[in-house]
Amino acid sequence: MDLLVDQVRAAGLVVEESCEWSGSYRFRDVAALVAYLTLVPWDAPDDFSVEAYADPLLTLHRDTAGRDITLTMRRFWFRARG
């Protein structure tokens, strides 16, 4: 966030507000994670598809073996004016 705010200010804008959040998202299984990534594509790699990521998804499925999958997410927002 600090780097982004510095870059926005260097571009001549005034940052009026900014905020960061970090937390966990929990998925019951790989199918739930895939459903989420399909519905929220901005959280997925640009080239995400089940076919393209089949091997890592199968590995994740085996490694979690019935346990929840927990991912750390970071979000930010800011408001700037010229």
C-alpha positions as CSV (number, residue, x, y, z in Angstrom):
1,M,0.0,0.0,0.0
2,D,2.8,2.4,0.9
3,L,4.4,2.0,-2.6
4,L,1.1,2.5,-4.3
5,V,0.3,5.6,-2.3
6,D,3.8,7.0,-3.1
7,Q,3.4,6.3,-6.8
8,V,-0.1,8.0,-6.9
9,R,1.3,11.0,-5.0
10,A,4.3,11.1,-7.4
11,A,1.8,11.3,-10.3
12,G,0.5,14.5,-8.8
13,L,-2.6,13.2,-7.1
14,V,-3.7,13.7,-3.5
15,V,-4.6,10.5,-1.6
16,E,-7.6,11.4,0.6
17,E,-8.2,8.0,2.2
18,S,-6.7,4.6,2.1
19,C,-7.2,1.3,3.9
20,E,-5.8,-2.2,4.0
21,W,-7.3,-5.5,5.1
22,S,-5.7,-8.9,5.6
23,G,-7.7,-12.0,6.6
24,S,-8.5,-15.6,5.8
25,Y,-10.9,-17.3,3.4
26,R,-11.7,-20.8,4.2
27,F,-13.0,-23.4,1.6
28,R,-14.3,-26.8,2.5
29,D,-12.6,-28.5,-0.4
30,V,-11.0,-28.0,-3.8
31,A,-14.4,-27.9,-5.5
32,A,-15.5,-25.0,-3.4
33,L,-12.2,-23.2,-4.1
34,V,-12.7,-23.8,-7.9
35,A,-16.3,-22.5,-7.7
36,Y,-15.1,-19.4,-5.9
37,L,-12.3,-18.7,-8.5
38,T,-14.8,-19.2,-11.3
39,L,-17.2,-16.7,-9.7
40,V,-14.5,-14.2,-8.7
41,P,-12.0,-14.3,-11.5
42,W,-10.1,-11.2,-10.3
43,D,-8.8,-13.4,-7.4
44,A,-7.6,-16.1,-9.8
45,P,-4.5,-16.2,-12.1
46,D,-5.3,-14.7,-15.5
47,D,-4.9,-18.1,-17.2
48,F,-6.9,-20.1,-14.6
49,S,-9.0,-23.0,-15.7
50,V,-9.5,-26.4,-14.2
51,E,-7.7,-28.0,-17.1
52,A,-4.7,-25.7,-16.9
53,Y,-4.4,-26.2,-13.2
54,A,-5.5,-29.9,-12.9
55,D,-2.2,-31.1,-11.5
56,P,-1.8,-28.5,-8.7
57,L,-5.6,-28.9,-7.9
58,L,-5.3,-32.7,-7.6
59,T,-2.2,-32.3,-5.4
60,L,-4.1,-29.8,-3.2
61,H,-7.0,-32.2,-3.0
62,R,-4.7,-35.0,-1.9
63,D,-2.7,-32.8,0.6
64,T,-5.8,-31.4,2.3
65,A,-7.5,-34.9,2.6
66,G,-10.8,-33.6,4.1
67,R,-9.4,-30.6,5.9
68,D,-10.4,-27.1,5.0
69,I,-8.3,-25.0,2.7
70,T,-7.4,-21.7,4.2
71,L,-6.0,-18.9,2.1
72,T,-4.7,-15.5,3.2
73,M,-6.3,-12.6,1.3
74,R,-5.2,-9.0,1.2
75,R,-7.4,-6.1,0.0
76,F,-6.9,-2.4,-0.2
77,W,-8.6,0.7,-1.5
78,F,-7.8,4.3,-1.7
79,R,-9.4,7.5,-2.9
80,A,-7.4,10.1,-4.7
81,R,-8.1,13.4,-6.5
82,G,-6.2,15.5,-9.0
